[in-house]
Amino acid sequence: MMLARSDGAATPSIDIQVQSPLWSEEPGAEQTVRDAVAAATAMLSTADGEVSIVLTDDAAMRTLNRTWRGIDKPTNVLSFPAKASGGEKMLGDIVITFETLQRECDEDGKEFLHHLAHLTVHGFLHLQGYDHQTDAETDDMERLESKIMARLNVPDPYLAREPG
């Protein structure tokens, strides 16, 4: 099932699984994730497929990060691009953890839902083949993320905060 965007194009279907009760502290989280994916697909002209978003906690994220990346600590977001198959196109999975996201917000003075939107966009771009292994890739990905965040009326996550 694809959803229609306001410009008439389709948006990938989005399956959100909330696997931690911590997420109940942020009732706008699911809508923020949906809006972030819609903004990213509009910018990339990605029209079809399905994406799964898992909202979890640090314990589950640590296990995933250790299993798939060999790093024994939680990270804020992981993306798992799907392999090509027949039928509806599965784009992949994005996993985001509550505690690390909250900690980063506290440390960097970011609004929770803004940072969630950014991590969702970042994860979605990985599903689309974007990466940040080289300086050029990093520049391209960050530039695109900034444009998508502007589309969401969210401050550029890469601009340094002004001293308060």
C-alpha positions in Angstrom: 0.0 0.0 0.0 1.4 3.4 -1.0 0.2 6.7 0.5 -0.4 9.8 -1.6 1.8 12.9 -1.1 0.3 16.4 -1.3 1.9 16.7 -4.8 0.0 13.7 -6.0 2.9 11.3 -6.1 3.2 8.2 -3.9 5.0 7.7 -0.7 6.4 4.4 0.4 4.2 2.6 2.9 5.7 2.9 6.4 5.4 0.2 9.1 6.3 1.6 12.5 7.0 -0.9 15.4 7.3 0.6 18.9 9.4 -1.9 20.8 10.0 0.2 24.0 7.6 1.8 26.3 10.0 4.8 26.6 8.6 6.1 23.3 5.3 6.8 25.0 7.0 9.9 26.5 7.0 11.4 23.0 3.5 11.0 21.6 4.5 12.9 18.4 7.3 10.4 17.5 5.3 8.2 15.0 4.0 11.2 13.1 7.5 12.8 13.0 8.9 9.6 11.5 6.1 9.5 8.9 6.7 13.2 8.0 10.5 12.7 7.7 10.1 9.7 5.4 7.6 11.6 3.3 9.9 14.7 3.0 12.9 12.5 2.1 10.9 10.6 -0.6 9.6 13.8 -2.1 13.2 15.2 -2.3 14.5 12.0 -3.9 11.5 11.2 -6.0 11.3 7.8 -4.4 7.8 6.7 -5.0 7.3 3.0 -4.3 8.2 0.4 -1.7 7.9 -0.2 1.9 10.1 0.9 4.9 10.0 -0.5 8.4 10.9 1.7 11.3 11.6 0.2 14.7 11.6 2.5 17.7 13.5 0.7 20.4 15.8 1.1 23.4 19.5 1.1 24.1 19.7 -2.6 25.1 18.1 -3.8 21.9 20.2 -1.3 19.8 23.4 -2.5 21.6 22.6 -6.1 20.6 22.0 -5.1 17.0 25.1 -2.9 16.8 27.2 -5.7 18.2 25.7 -8.3 15.9 25.9 -6.4 12.7 28.8 -4.0 13.1 30.9 -5.6 15.8 30.5 -2.5 18.1 29.4 -3.4 21.6 27.5 -0.2 22.5 24.2 1.4 21.3 24.2 3.9 18.5 21.4 6.4 17.6 20.3 4.9 14.3 21.0 1.8 12.2 19.8 1.1 8.7 19.4 -2.2 7.0 18.8 -1.9 3.3 16.7 -4.7 1.8 17.9 -7.0 -0.9 16.1 -6.8 -4.2 13.1 -9.2 -4.5 10.0 -9.6 -6.5 6.7 -8.0 -5.7 6.4 -4.8 -3.7 9.8 -3.2 -3.2 11.0 -3.5 0.4 13.4 -0.6 0.9 14.6 -1.8 4.3 14.6 -1.2 8.0 15.5 1.7 10.2 16.1 1.2 13.9 16.2 4.2 16.3 16.8 4.1 20.0 15.2 6.4 22.5 17.8 6.8 25.2 20.7 7.6 22.9 18.5 10.0 21.0 17.4 11.7 24.3 21.0 11.9 25.5 22.2 13.5 22.3 19.4 16.1 22.6 20.4 16.9 26.2 24.1 17.2 25.3 23.6 19.2 22.1 20.5 21.3 23.1 18.4 19.8 20.3 14.6 19.3 20.3 13.7 15.6 20.6 11.4 15.5 17.6 13.7 17.5 15.4 16.6 15.1 16.2 14.2 12.1 15.6 13.3 13.6 12.2 17.0 14.0 11.3 17.9 10.4 12.4 15.0 9.1 10.3 16.1 11.0 7.3 19.7 9.9 7.8 18.6 6.3 8.1 16.3 6.6 5.0 19.2 8.0 2.9 21.3 5.0 3.8 18.4 2.8 2.5 18.7 4.7 -0.7 22.4 4.0 -1.1 23.8 7.2 0.4 26.8 6.8 2.8 29.5 8.8 4.6 32.6 6.8 4.2 34.5 9.5 2.4 34.6 13.3 2.8 32.8 13.7 -0.6 30.1 11.2 0.4 29.7 12.9 3.7 29.3 16.3 2.1 26.7 15.1 -0.4 24.7 13.3 2.3 24.8 16.1 4.8 23.8 18.7 2.1 20.8 16.5 1.2 19.9 16.0 4.8 19.9 19.7 5.4 17.6 20.3 2.4 15.2 17.7 3.6 15.2 19.1 7.1 14.4 22.6 5.7 11.4 21.0 3.9 10.3 19.9 7.3 10.8 23.4 8.8 13.4 21.9 11.1 16.7 23.7 11.8 19.8 22.5 9.8 21.3 19.8 12.1 24.8 20.6 10.7 24.8 24.3 11.6 26.7 25.1 14.8 24.5 26.4 17.5 25.0 30.0 18.4 26.4 30.6 21.9 23.6 31.2 24.4 
